[in-house]
Amino acid sequence: MDDSRNGKIGVIVDKSSRIGKEEILAMQMAVEDFNSFRNKSFSLVIRDYKSDPNLAALAANDLIYMQRVQVLIGPQTWEATSVVAEVGDEKQIPVLALVNEIPKYANKRFKFLVEASPSQLNQMRAIAGIVSSWDWHLVNVIYEDKDLSTTGIFPHLVHALRDVGAEVSEFVGLSQFDSDLFSKELERLRRGSSRIFVVHMSFKSAMRLFEMAKEMGMMGKDYVWIATDSFTNLAYSLNFSSNTLLQGVVGVKSFFPENNPSFHEFYNRFSQRFRLEHYDEDNHEPGIFAIRAYDAARTVAMAMSEMQEKGNHLMEKIELTDFQGLSGKIQFKDRQLASSDTFQIINLMGRSYRELGFWSNKLGFSRELRENSSSSSSMKDLVEVLWPGGSSTTPRGWVVPTDATPLRIGVPTSSMFKEYVHVEEDPMGNNLSFNGLAIDLFKATLDNLNFSLPYQFFRFDGPYDDLVEQIYQKNFDAAVGDIAILSRRYKHAEFTHPYSEAGLVMVVPTTKDTSNRALMFTKPFTVTMWFAIALMNVYNGFVVWFIERNRYPGHEGSMFNQAGTMLCSSFTTLFSLHGNMLHSNLSRMTMVVWLFMALVITQIYTANLTSMLTIQKLEPTVTDIETLQRANALVGFGRGSFVKRYLEEVLHFRSENIRNYSTPDDYAEALRNKEIAAAFLEVPFVKIFLARFCREFMVSGPTYKVGGFGFAFPRGSPMLTDINKALLKVSETGKFRDLEDSMIANEKCEDEDSKGEKSSLSPSSFFILFVLSGGVSTIALTLYIFNAHNLNFQQNTIWRLMIAIMRHWGNQRRRFSRRVSDESQMTVSNNFSNDTNLQIQVQ
């Protein structure tokens, strides 16, 4: 075994398979290229193991003992590789495995085993990303049951699916040697509800599976098929018989860089030689298997060359390998290559496929692998997918099977408030009736689904936690009732969105509030109302005073006396009209409307004050839980609920201070008799409890955010999304509110607190009266001012006329006086003249 100069490399492959044909040619090309570049004479010694592990073991012994090879490459399956690795370990011959997945224990057990193919486990995360992109929650996994390397990947798939809120419905293992099992299992899956299938099988077995699925009508509309790289890595080699068989299958394919010059050169040479050597093959392109085989042979050749030149063991040289191969970086750590972190997403279309984009650990989904390329966590941002049947409409992912049995719905019988859930037997004890808000809401939700969902109710007499666990144990398909949504219950089931308010409150007895009664007489009206009354009285009094000020003796005097008289009349008007003291019709009109408003307001004030004095405000006997804890008081909760644990673990009540009760009447009686100082109820229950006992009890303290009622379904249930949408429709259309109102209609009781707050009347209640009185007063004042102005104008006109007449008369009188005076003077003059003449004559 120390003779290393022969330079022989042993190869164990299945020569009849497409993978074997590609690997042989690729390794021959790698050795030829290396020999030409380094001037070596390394050679390949190939053995065909015909996919038989026993023949692989014989071939390994033959290559080591008879052909004296220094290293072994292959085979293609872990079942065959494991027996070859045992031979290699025994003879200390390195074995480079080209298997995608190798069990974890293998690296420690086989010291001369080198994983020359990178792990593809990260593709499980890519598959989970595809599932989450379309809001699917339940998948079936079909795999080829042959060795541990196949089943070893499933924990990674389960974990990846759980990270995105999905679950595996079933793992279905199929053997390539059992044809009947294929059809039986497919028929069973066809009768199920999930239509999402993840296929992890060899190319040959997967083709057989798809052919049977096609015959059974499972490759058409509403179905989703997702294939792993064990099938898709050979998708390019499909022949014409697969033209319509694989339409719509989505696959995760191993990625290798195709844009470098070395690959293009290899691609051209490989295609030419493969066409010549395997003319029966329809496709001559090299795939990932040829690329990895080329890099593996080159790795061995480089290590053998260095060993010849520098000595040391071949295994050490292989572990120190570091170069850039066709498939990527070739560098081993603990005899393993780094796991693949990038995959190609393809859409099979007959005998070809469409490249939708890529998925990588760092970027998620992206159309291109460039530094600045956009990426997304959803596959929806890639190229549009064509699903089975040629449809671009995304399948829902699940259906209600036509031959499916009705859903078994568990209904609790221990509900404290029968208004929510009430399971009742008929007098004969033969039939059960299921009633209550939760039952009616569930039926209304199913009515809003786009499909028919048969169901049947079954009673459950145990605790609520056990009811939820029954779903996990598959005894029930769902649970309906006043089921609180709690974190610890999520390990057994998933819940719909809460259909009720979430919270826990403290209910305590009430006591009458006798404080602050000195100002009780002001309570019938708000402050604004009192201000409005005063303002209206002052305004109306001013109008009356202004109109009557010149006719009423009391309105005379100084401005101070007149203001006092006005204010006094403003308020005495509420009790007396004083109609005989008013002289103007305008003031009488104002007073009539004013008095009408005053009478109405007075009567309403009296009635409201009487009501307030009759109904007294209530206040809680306990205001916070600290008071209860300091007094070491007893508290109560509803039997079978989660409240007891919350009281102990969160609110820190002692276990011996907590009492449970079965009915609301038991609660009320215990509070009345002071057996307990407070009761803790979920918010939805409080509405019913206070509707029945609103005057005796009330809510006190804060609301603790817990719970909320919902319907429970199995984890990963595919119908949960549709149920949630339908439940939201019921709430948005007001149907749930109508159901809740009708539930408490017979026990509705007016809340005292809100009544006390809303009993004080505001001006809005008397808007019409204020407008009427103020409007009439304003009109009267306007008419009075207008009349007074006209009268003043008329008086001024008469005075002007009189003055003008008097002036005119005065002027005429003066003229007349002057004429008389002139005539008198003339007469006197004449007389004087005559007298003179007479005297002369006498003389």
C-alpha positions in Angstrom: 0.0 0.0 0.0 3.0 2.3 0.2 3.4 2.2 -3.6 1.9 5.5 -4.6 3.6 5.9 -7.9 0.9 4.0 -9.8 -1.5 7.0 -9.5 -4.7 4.9 -9.6 -8.0 6.3 -8.6 -10.8 3.9 -7.9 -14.3 4.9 -9.0 -17.5 3.0 -8.0 -20.6 4.1 -9.9 -23.8 2.8 -11.5 -22.9 2.9 -15.1 -26.5 2.5 -16.3 -27.8 5.6 -14.5 -27.7 9.2 -15.8 -25.7 10.2 -12.8 -23.2 7.5 -13.3 -22.7 8.4 -16.9 -22.1 12.0 -16.1 -19.8 11.3 -13.2 -17.6 8.9 -15.2 -17.1 11.3 -18.1 -16.5 14.3 -15.7 -13.9 12.4 -13.7 -12.1 11.2 -16.9 -12.0 14.8 -18.1 -10.7 16.0 -14.7 -7.8 13.4 -14.7 -7.0 14.1 -18.3 -6.9 17.9 -17.6 -4.7 17.4 -14.6 -2.3 15.0 -16.3 -2.0 17.4 -19.2 -1.4 20.4 -16.9 1.0 18.7 -14.4 2.5 16.1 -16.7 1.2 13.2 -14.7 -0.1 9.7 -15.6 -2.9 9.3 -13.1 -5.7 6.9 -14.2 -9.2 5.9 -13.3 -10.2 2.4 -12.5 -14.0 2.2 -12.7 -16.3 -0.5 -11.3 -20.0 -0.8 -11.8 -22.0 -1.6 -8.7 -25.4 -1.6 -10.4 -27.0 0.2 -7.4 -26.3 -2.9 -5.2 -24.5 -2.2 -1.9 -23.1 -5.8 -1.9 -21.6 -5.3 -5.3 -20.2 -1.9 -4.1 -18.4 -3.7 -1.2 -16.9 -6.3 -3.6 -15.9 -3.6 -6.0 -14.1 -1.7 -3.2 -12.1 -4.8 -2.1 -11.2 -5.5 -5.7 -10.0 -1.9 -6.3 -7.9 -1.9 -3.2 -6.4 -5.4 -3.3 -6.3 -6.2 -7.0 -6.0 -2.8 -8.6 -4.0 -1.2 -5.7 -5.8 2.1 -6.0 -4.9 4.9 -3.5 -8.3 6.5 -3.2 -12.0 5.6 -3.8 -14.7 8.0 -5.2 -18.4 7.1 -5.0 -20.9 5.5 -4.9 -24.2 7.5 -5.4 -26.2 6.3 -2.4 -25.5 6.3 1.3 -26.4 2.6 1.6 -23.6 1.7 -0.8 -21.3 4.4 0.5 -21.5 3.1 4.1 -20.1 -0.4 3.2 -17.4 1.1 1.0 -16.4 3.5 3.9 -16.0 0.5 6.1 -13.6 -1.1 3.7 -11.7 2.2 3.3 -11.4 2.6 7.1 -10.2 -1.0 7.4 -7.5 -0.4 4.8 -6.9 3.3 5.5 -7.9 4.3 2.0 -9.7 7.7 1.7 -13.2 7.4 0.4 -14.7 10.6 -1.2 -18.5 10.3 -1.0 -20.6 12.1 -3.6 -23.8 11.5 -1.7 -25.8 14.7 -0.9 -26.7 13.7 2.7 -24.6 11.7 5.1 -25.8 10.8 8.6 -24.2 12.8 11.4 -22.6 9.8 13.0 -20.8 8.8 9.8 -18.1 11.5 10.2 -17.1 10.2 13.6 -17.4 6.6 12.8 -15.5 6.5 9.5 -12.2 8.3 9.8 -11.3 8.0 6.1 -14.6 9.2 4.8 -14.6 12.6 3.1 -17.8 14.3 2.1 -17.0 15.6 -1.3 -20.6 16.8 -1.9 -21.8 19.8 0.3 -24.8 19.2 2.5 -28.1 20.3 1.0 -30.0 20.5 4.3 -30.6 24.2 3.8 -33.0 23.4 1.0 -35.5 22.5 3.8 -35.6 26.2 4.7 -36.2 27.1 1.1 -39.1 24.6 1.0 -40.5 26.2 4.2 -40.2 29.6 2.5 -42.2 28.4 -0.5 -44.9 27.0 1.9 -45.1 30.2 3.9 -45.2 32.4 0.8 -48.7 31.2 -0.1 -50.0 30.9 3.5 -50.1 27.1 3.5 -50.0 25.4 6.9 -50.1 21.7 6.4 -48.0 19.5 4.1 -47.5 15.9 3.3 -44.0 14.5 2.9 -43.4 11.6 0.5 -40.0 10.0 0.7 -38.1 7.0 -0.5 -37.7 4.7 2.5 -34.2 3.2 1.9 -31.6 4.5 4.5 -31.0 6.8 7.3 -29.6 9.6 5.1 -33.1 10.1 3.7 -35.0 10.3 7.0 -32.2 12.3 8.7 -33.2 15.4 6.8 -36.8 15.5 8.2 -36.1 17.0 11.6 -34.7 20.0 9.6 -37.8 20.2 7.5 -40.1 20.0 10.5 -38.2 22.7 12.3 -38.1 25.0 9.3 -41.9 24.6 8.8 -42.6 25.3 12.4 -40.6 28.5 12.1 -43.1 29.7 9.4 -46.2 28.4 11.2 -46.7 25.2 9.2 -46.7 21.6 10.1 -46.2 18.2 8.5 -49.5 16.3 8.3 -47.9 12.9 7.4 -44.6 11.3 6.5 -45.2 8.7 3.8 -42.4 6.3 3.1 -42.4 4.4 -0.1 -40.2 1.5 -1.2 -39.1 1.3 -4.9 -39.7 -2.4 -4.7 -43.4 -2.2 -3.7 -45.6 -1.0 -6.5 -48.9 -1.6 -4.7 -47.7 0.6 -1.8 -47.4 3.6 -4.2 -51.0 3.4 -5.3 -52.4 2.6 -1.8 -50.7 5.5 -0.2 -51.5 7.9 -2.9 -55.2 6.9 -2.7 -55.1 7.5 1.1 -53.5 10.9 0.6 -56.0 11.8 -2.0 -58.8 11.2 0.4 -57.2 13.6 2.9 -57.6 17.3 3.1 -54.0 18.5 2.5 -53.1 19.1 -1.1 -49.5 20.2 -0.5 -46.9 17.4 -1.2 -43.2 17.6 -0.7 -41.4 14.8 -2.6 -37.9 13.7 -1.5 -37.1 10.7 -3.7 -34.6 9.6 -6.3 -35.3 10.6 -9.9 -36.4 7.2 -10.9 -38.8 6.7 -8.0 -40.2 10.2 -8.2 -41.0 9.7 -11.9 -42.9 6.6 -11.0 -44.8 8.4 -8.3 -45.8 11.3 -10.6 -47.0 8.8 -13.2 -49.3 7.1 -10.7 -50.4 10.5 -9.4 -51.3 11.5 -12.9 -53.4 8.4 -13.4 -55.3 9.1 -10.2 -56.0 12.8 -11.1 -53.6 14.2 -8.5 -51.5 16.3 -10.9 -54.3 18.7 -11.7 -56.0 21.8 -10.2 -55.9 22.4 -6.5 -52.7 20.2 -6.0 -49.3 21.4 -5.2 -46.1 19.4 -5.7 -42.8 20.5 -4.3 -39.7 18.4 -5.3 -36.3 18.5 -3.6 -32.9 18.5 -5.4 -32.7 14.7 -5.4 -35.2 14.9 -8.3 -34.8 18.4 -9.7 -31.1 18.1 -10.2 -31.9 15.8 -13.1 -34.8 17.8 -14.4 -32.8 18.9 -17.4 -32.5 15.3 -18.5 -36.3 14.6 -18.9 -37.4 12.9 -22.1 -40.3 13.5 -24.4 -42.5 11.1 -22.5 -42.6 13.6 -19.6 -44.1 16.3 -21.8 -47.3 16.8 -19.8 -46.6 14.7 -16.7 -44.8 17.2 -14.6 -46.6 20.4 -15.5 -46.7 22.8 -12.6 -44.3 21.0 -10.2 -42.2 23.5 -8.2 -38.7 22.4 -7.3 -35.6 23.4 -5.3 -32.5 22.7 -7.4 -28.8 22.8 -6.4 -27.1 25.9 -7.5 -23.6 26.2 -9.1 -22.2 29.3 -10.9 -22.6 29.1 -14.7 -21.2 32.5 -15.7 -17.5 31.8 -15.3 -15.2 31.0 -18.4 -14.0 27.7 -16.9 -17.5 26.4 -16.7 -18.3 27.4 -20.3 -15.2 25.6 -21.5 -16.1 22.5 -19.5 -19.7 22.7 -20.7 -18.8 22.7 -24.4 -16.3 19.8 -24.1 -18.5 17.7 -21.9 -21.6 18.2 -24.2 -19.6 17.1 -27.3 -18.1 14.0 -25.7 -21.4 13.0 -23.9 -23.3 13.2 -27.2 -20.8 10.9 -28.8 -20.6 8.4 -26.0 -24.3 8.4 -25.0 -26.2 9.0 -28.1 -29.3 7.4 -26.5 -29.7 10.3 -24.1 -32.0 13.1 -25.1 -30.0 15.8 -23.3 -26.2 16.2 -23.2 -25.7 19.0 -20.8 -23.7 18.5 -17.6 -25.5 18.7 -14.3 -24.5 19.2 -10.7 -23.4 15.6 -10.5 -20.9 16.0 -13.3 -19.6 19.3 -11.7 -19.1 17.7 -8.3 -17.4 14.6 -9.8 -15.0 16.8 -11.8 -14.1 18.7 -8.6 -13.7 15.4 -6.6 -11.4 13.9 -9.2 -9.3 17.1 -9.3 -9.1 17.1 -5.5 -7.7 13.6 -5.5 -5.3 14.2 -8.3 -3.9 17.3 -6.6 -3.5 15.5 -3.3 -1.8 12.5 -5.0 0.6 14.8 -6.9 1.6 16.6 -3.7 2.0 13.3 -1.8 4.4 12.1 -4.5 6.4 15.3 -4.3 6.3 16.0 -0.5 5.4 12.7 1.1 3.0 12.4 4.0 -0.3 10.5 3.9 -2.8 11.1 1.2 -5.6 11.7 3.6 -3.8 14.7 5.1 -3.2 16.2 1.6 -6.9 15.8 0.8 -7.9 17.6 4.0 -5.6 20.5 3.1 -7.2 21.0 -0.3 -8.1 24.6 -1.1 -9.1 25.7 -4.6 -11.9 27.3 -6.6 -13.7 24.4 -8.4 -16.5 24.4 -10.9 -19.1 24.0 -8.1 -17.6 26.6 -5.9 -15.0 26.8 -3.1 -13.4 23.4 -2.4 -12.1 23.5 1.2 -12.6 20.8 3.8 -13.3 21.3 7.5 -13.5 18.1 9.5 -13.5 16.3 6.2 -16.6 18.1 5.1 -17.4 20.8 2.6 -19.3 23.9 3.7 -23.1 23.4 3.4 -24.8 24.9 0.3 -26.6 28.1 1.1 -28.0 29.0 -2.3 -30.6 27.1 -4.4 -32.4 27.7 -7.6 -36.3 27.7 -7.6 -37.7 26.2 -10.8 -41.1 25.5 -12.3 -41.3 22.2 -14.3 -43.1 22.5 -17.6 -43.2 19.1 -19.2 -39.8 18.1 -20.3 -38.3 21.5 -19.5 -38.4 24.0 -16.7 -38.7 27.7 -16.0 -36.2 29.4 -13.7 -38.3 31.4 -11.2 -35.4 32.8 -9.2 -33.2 31.9 -6.3 -33.3 31.4 -2.5 -30.4 31.9 -0.2 -29.8 32.1 3.5 -28.9 35.7 3.4 -31.3 37.2 0.9 -34.3 34.9 0.9 -36.0 34.9 -2.5 -34.5 37.0 -5.3 -34.7 37.0 -9.1 -31.0 37.4 -9.5 -27.9 36.7 -7.5 -26.3 40.1 -7.6 -25.1 42.4 -4.8 -27.7 45.1 -5.4 -30.5 42.7 -6.5 -33.8 43.1 -4.6 -34.9 40.2 -2.3 -37.9 39.2 -0.4 -39.1 36.6 2.2 -41.9 35.7 -0.1 -41.8 33.7 -3.4 -44.6 35.9 -4.7 -42.0 38.4 -5.8 -40.4 35.9 -8.2 -41.7 35.1 -11.7 -45.3 34.0 -11.8 -45.8 30.3 -11.1 -47.9 28.0 -13.3 -49.4 25.4 -11.0 -50.6 21.9 -11.9 -53.3 22.0 -14.4 -51.7 25.1 -16.1 -53.4 27.5 -13.8 -51.8 30.7 -12.5 -54.2 30.9 -9.6 -52.6 29.8 -6.4 -54.2 26.7 -5.0 -55.7 27.0 -1.6 -53.6 24.0 -0.4 -56.4 22.0 1.1 -59.9 20.8 0.3 -62.8 19.2 2.1 -62.8 15.6 0.9 -66.1 14.4 -0.6 -66.0 11.2 1.3 -64.6 12.8 4.5 -66.4 12.1 7.8 -67.9 15.3 9.5 -65.5 17.2 11.8 -65.8 16.0 15.4 -66.3 19.2 17.4 -65.8 19.0 21.1 -68.1 21.2 23.3 -67.5 21.8 27.0 -70.3 21.0 29.4 -68.8 22.8 32.4 -69.3 26.3 31.2 -70.2 28.6 34.1 -72.4 30.8 32.0 -74.8 28.8 30.0 -75.5 31.8 27.8 -72.2 31.1 26.1 -72.4 27.3 25.9 -75.3 25.1 27.0 -75.3 21.3 26.4 -78.8 20.0 27.2 -80.3 16.5 27.0 -83.9 15.9 26.0 -86.3 14.5 28.7 -85.6 10.9 27.3 -81.9 11.4 27.5 -81.4 10.3 23.9 -80.6 13.6 22.0 -78.3 16.4 22.9 -78.9 20.1 22.0 -76.0 22.6 21.8 -76.9 26.2 22.3 -75.3 29.5 23.3 -73.5 32.4 21.9 -70.3 30.4 21.0 -72.4 27.8 19.2 -74.4 30.4 17.2 -71.2 32.2 16.4 -69.5 29.1 15.1 -72.5 28.3 12.9 -72.5 31.9 11.5 -68.8 31.6 10.8 -69.3 28.4 8.8 -72.0 30.1 6.8 -69.5 32.6 5.7 -67.1 30.0 4.3 -66.7 29.5 0.5 -67.2 25.8 0.9 -69.3 23.4 2.9 -67.8 22.0 6.1 -69.7 19.1 7.6 -69.4 18.8 11.4 -70.9 17.1 14.4 -70.9 18.3 18.0 -69.8 16.1 20.9 -70.0 16.9 24.6 -66.9 16.9 26.7 -67.3 16.8 30.5 -63.7 17.4 31.5 -61.6 20.6 32.2 -60.9 23.0 29.4 -57.2 22.1 29.2 -58.1 18.4 28.7 -60.5 19.5 25.9 -57.8 21.2 24.0 -55.4 18.3 24.5 -58.1 16.0 23.0 -57.4 17.8 19.7 -53.7 17.0 19.9 -54.6 13.4 20.6 -56.9 13.4 17.4 -60.0 12.6 19.4 -61.5 15.9 18.3 -61.0 17.8 15.1 -61.8 21.1 16.8 -63.3 22.6 20.0 -66.0 25.2 20.2 -67.0 27.2 23.3 -65.9 29.8 25.8 -62.3 28.5 25.5 -59.7 31.0 26.7 -56.7 31.5 24.5 -53.6 30.7 26.6 -50.0 30.3 25.7 -49.7 26.9 27.4 -52.5 25.5 25.3 -50.7 26.3 22.0 -48.6 23.2 22.4 -51.7 21.1 21.8 -53.7 23.3 19.4 -54.0 26.6 17.5 -56.7 29.1 18.0 -58.8 31.4 15.8 -58.7 35.2 16.4 -60.4 36.1 19.7 -64.0 36.6 19.2 -64.5 38.3 22.6 -62.9 40.9 24.7 -59.7 39.8 26.4 -59.3 40.5 30.1 -59.9 39.5 33.7 -61.7 41.9 36.2 -62.6 41.9 39.8 -66.3 42.1 40.8 -67.2 43.3 44.3 -70.4 44.2 46.2 -71.6 47.8 46.1 -72.3 50.3 48.8 -74.3 53.5 48.6 -72.4 56.8 48.2 -73.7 59.4 50.7 -71.0 61.9 50.1 -71.2 65.4 48.4 -75.0 65.9 48.9 -74.8 69.6 49.8 -74.8 70.6 46.2 -77.3 68.0 45.1 -79.8 70.7 44.1 -77.5 71.8 41.3 -77.1 68.3 39.8 -80.3 68.2 37.6 -78.7 70.7 35.3 -75.1 71.1 34.1 -73.1 74.2 34.8 -73.6 75.3 31.2 -77.3 74.9 31.6 -77.4 77.0 34.7 -75.4 79.7 32.9 -77.7 79.6 29.9 -80.8 80.0 32.1 -79.3 82.9 33.9 -78.3 84.6 30.7 -81.7 84.0 29.1 -83.5 85.5 32.1 -81.2 88.6 32.2 -81.8 89.1 28.5 -85.6 88.7 28.6 -85.7 91.0 31.7 -83.7 93.6 29.8 -86.1 93.4 26.9 -89.2 93.9 29.1 -87.5 96.7 31.1 -86.4 98.5 27.9 -89.9 98.4 26.4 -91.7 99.4 29.7 -89.2 101.8 31.1 -91.2 105.0 30.3 -94.5 103.7 31.4 -93.9 101.8 34.7 -93.1 104.0 37.7 -90.8 101.4 39.1 -88.5 101.8 36.1 -87.7 105.4 37.0 -84.9 106.6 39.1 -81.2 106.2 38.9 -79.4 103.7 36.6 -78.6 101.6 39.7 -82.2 101.4 40.7 -83.3 100.6 37.2 -80.7 97.8 36.9 -81.9 96.3 40.2 -85.5 96.5 39.0 -84.6 94.8 35.7 -82.8 91.9 37.5 -85.5 91.4 40.0 -88.2 91.2 37.3 -86.0 88.7 35.4 -86.3 86.1 38.2 -89.8 87.0 39.6 -91.1 86.3 36.2 -90.5 82.6 36.8 -93.3 82.7 39.4 -95.6 85.5 38.2 -96.6 87.0 34.9 -97.4 90.5 36.2 -99.5 90.9 33.0 -101.6 93.8 34.5 -98.5 95.9 35.0 -97.4 95.7 31.3 -98.6 98.3 28.9 -97.0 97.1 25.6 -98.1 94.1 23.6 -94.5 93.5 22.7 -93.5 93.1 26.3 -96.6 90.9 26.9 -95.6 88.7 24.0 -92.1 88.4 25.4 -93.3 87.5 28.9 -95.8 84.8 27.6 -93.0 82.9 25.8 -90.6 83.5 28.7 -93.1 82.1 31.2 -93.8 79.1 29.0 -90.1 78.3 28.9 -89.8 78.9 32.7 -92.6 76.5 33.4 -91.1 73.7 31.3 -87.7 74.1 32.8 -89.1 74.2 36.3 -91.1 71.0 35.9 -88.2 69.1 34.4 -85.8 70.4 37.1 -88.2 69.1 39.8 -88.6 65.7 38.1 -84.9 65.2 37.6 -84.0 66.3 41.2 -86.6 63.9 42.5 -85.1 61.0 40.5 -81.6 61.8 41.7 -82.7 61.8 45.3 -84.5 58.5 44.8 -81.6 56.7 43.1 -78.4 56.9 44.9 -74.9 56.4 43.5 -73.1 53.2 44.3 -69.5 52.6 45.0 -67.3 49.5 45.4 -66.6 48.0 48.8 -63.0 47.1 47.6 -61.0 49.2 45.2 -57.8 47.1 44.6 -56.3 43.7 45.1 -53.8 45.1 47.6 -56.6 45.7 50.0 -57.7 42.1 49.7 -54.2 40.7 50.2 -53.5 42.9 53.2 -56.8 41.7 54.8 -56.1 38.1 53.8 -59.5 38.0 52.2 -61.1 35.1 50.3 -61.7 35.5 46.6 -63.7 33.4 44.1 -63.3 32.1 40.5 -65.2 30.0 38.1 -64.8 26.2 38.2 -62.7 24.7 35.4 -61.2 28.0 34.2 -57.6 29.2 34.1 -58.3 31.9 36.6 -57.1 30.0 39.7 -53.6 29.6 38.3 -53.5 33.3 37.3 -54.6 34.4 40.8 -51.8 32.3 42.3 -48.9 32.8 39.9 -49.5 36.4 38.7 -51.6 38.2 41.4 -50.0 36.2 44.2 -53.1 35.1 46.1 -52.7 32.3 48.5 -54.1 29.0 47.3 -56.1 28.5 50.5 -57.8 31.9 50.0 -59.2 31.0 46.6 -62.7 29.4 46.3 -64.3 28.0 43.1 -68.0 28.3 42.2 -70.1 26.6 39.5 -72.8 29.1 38.7 -73.4 32.9 38.7 -75.9 32.4 41.5 -73.3 30.8 43.7 -71.0 33.7 43.0 -73.7 36.2 44.0 -74.7 34.3 47.1 -71.1 34.1 48.3 -70.6 37.8 47.8 -73.8 38.6 49.6 -73.0 36.4 52.5 -69.4 37.8 52.6 -67.9 34.3 52.1 -65.7 36.0 49.6 -64.7 39.6 49.3 -64.4 39.6 45.5 -64.9 37.4 42.5 -62.6 37.3 39.4 -64.3 36.8 36.1 -63.4 37.1 32.4 -64.7 40.3 30.8 -67.3 38.5 28.5 -68.8 36.8 31.6 -69.0 40.1 33.5 -71.4 41.5 31.0 -73.9 38.7 31.8 -73.2 38.8 35.5 -73.8 42.5 35.9 -76.8 42.4 33.6 -78.4 40.1 36.2 -77.0 41.6 39.4 -76.1 45.2 38.4 -77.4 46.9 41.5 -75.6 44.6 43.9 -72.2 44.3 42.3 -69.8 46.2 40.2 -66.4 46.0 38.6 -63.5 47.4 40.6 -59.8 47.9 39.8 -57.9 47.4 36.6 -58.5 45.0 33.7 -55.8 42.3 33.5 -55.1 41.5 29.9 -55.4 37.7 29.6 -57.4 35.2 27.7 -60.0 36.1 25.2 -62.3 33.3 23.8 -61.5 31.5 20.5 -62.2 28.2 18.7 -59.4 25.6 18.9 -58.1 23.6 15.8 -55.2 21.2 15.3 -51.8 22.8 15.0 -51.1 23.6 11.3 -54.7 23.1 10.4 -55.1 24.3 6.7 -58.6 25.5 7.3 -57.6 27.9 10.1 -56.9 30.8 7.7 -60.4 30.5 6.1 -62.1 30.1 9.5 -60.4 33.3 10.7 -61.5 35.2 7.6 -65.1 34.0 8.0 -65.0 35.0 11.7 -63.8 38.5 10.8 -66.7 38.8 8.4 -69.2 37.9 11.1 -67.8 40.6 13.4 -67.5 43.3 10.6 -71.1 42.8 9.5 -72.4 43.3 13.0 -73.7 39.7 13.3 -71.7 39.0 16.4 -72.9 42.2 18.1 -76.5 41.1 17.4 -75.8 37.7 18.9 -74.3 39.2 22.0 -77.1 41.7 22.4 -79.8 39.0 22.1 -77.9 36.9 24.7 -78.3 39.5 27.4 -81.5 41.1 26.3 -83.7 39.3 28.8 -81.4 40.3 31.7 -80.5 43.8 30.6 -80.2 46.3 33.5 -79.3 49.9 33.3 -75.9 50.7 34.7 -76.1 53.0 37.6 -72.8 54.7 37.1 -73.5 55.7 33.6 -77.0 56.8 34.6 -75.7 59.1 37.2 -73.2 60.6 34.8 -75.8 61.3 32.1 -78.7 62.4 34.3 -77.6 66.1 34.4 -79.3 67.9 31.6 -77.5 70.3 29.2 -78.7 73.2 27.1 -78.9 70.8 24.1 -82.0 69.3 25.7 -83.8 72.7 25.7 -82.4 74.0 22.5 -85.8 74.7 20.9 -87.0 76.5 24.0 -84.0 78.8 24.2 -84.3 79.6 20.5 -88.0 80.3 20.8 -87.7 82.5 23.9 -84.6 84.3 22.7 -86.0 84.7 19.2 -89.3 86.2 20.4 -87.5 88.6 22.8 -85.2 89.7 20.0 -88.1 90.3 17.6 -90.0 92.3 20.3 -87.0 94.4 21.0 -86.4 95.0 17.3 -90.0 96.0 16.6 -90.0 98.4 19.6 -86.8 100.1 18.5 -88.1 100.4 15.0 -91.5 101.8 16.2 -89.7 104.2 18.5 -87.5 105.4 15.7 -90.5 106.0 13.4 -92.4 107.8 16.1 -89.4 110.0 16.8 -89.1 110.7 13.1 -92.8 111.6 12.9 -92.6 113.9 15.9 -89.6 115.6 14.5 -91.4 116.1 11.2 -94.5 117.7 12.9 -92.2 120.0 15.0 -90.4 121.1 11.8 -93.8 121.7 10.2 -95.1 123.7 13.2 -91.9 125.7 13.4 -92.1 126.4 9.7 -95.7 127.5 10.0 -94.9 129.6 13.0 -92.0 131.2 11.2 -94.2 131.8 8.1 -97.0 133.2 10.3 -94.5 135.4 12.1 -93.2 136.8 8.9 -96.7 137.5 7.6 -97.6 139.2 10.9 -94.6 141.5 10.7 -95.4 142.5 7.1 -99.0 143.3 8.2 -97.8 145.3 11.1 -95.6 147.4 8.9 -98.4 148.2 6.5 -100.7 149.3 9.3 -98.0 151.5 10.8 -97.4 153.1 7.4 -101.1 153.9 7.0 -101.3 155.3 10.4 -98.5 157.6 9.8 -100.0 158.8 6.6 -103.3 159.5 8.3 -101.6 161.4 11.1 -99.7 163.3 8.6 -102.8 164.2 6.6 -104.6 165.1 9.7 -101.7 167.2 10.9 -101.7 169.0 7.5 -105.5 169.6 7.6 -105.3 170.9 11.1 -102.5 173.2 10.2 -104.5 174.6 7.3 -107.5 175.0 9.5 -105.5 176.9 12.1 -104.1 179.2 9.4 -107.5 179.8 8.2 -108.9 180.6 11.6 -106.1 183.0 12.2 
